[in-house]
């Protein structure tokens, strides 16, 4: 399925962000070989040169390591992954804080809403883990 892109932001930056997020979220494990430039380009329905440029950014950040002709791999360095995760979180929090301030919420009120959302998400995740799978219902 093709990736959705925001036309106001360069596509290579969005591609880098998507791959970075996938690494930070664990969709790609440490030391895992990443799909090739061509594979990513086909999946995203974009030019391979755009993916190549995105990989360049990720290599500069240290999240992706090129191993000669073997391809590109996710770094094994936990600190690099943690730093990228923290950067993403800070960016999200800045946007959130700005929007909540616009709506007139205090920091305490916003924190309370966040805590409520986390509790609801935890409850939902617990229910998902406890629910029987569809396969067991068929037998």
Order of alpha helices (4+ residues) and beta strands (2+ residues): alpha-alpha-alpha-beta-beta-alpha-alpha-alpha
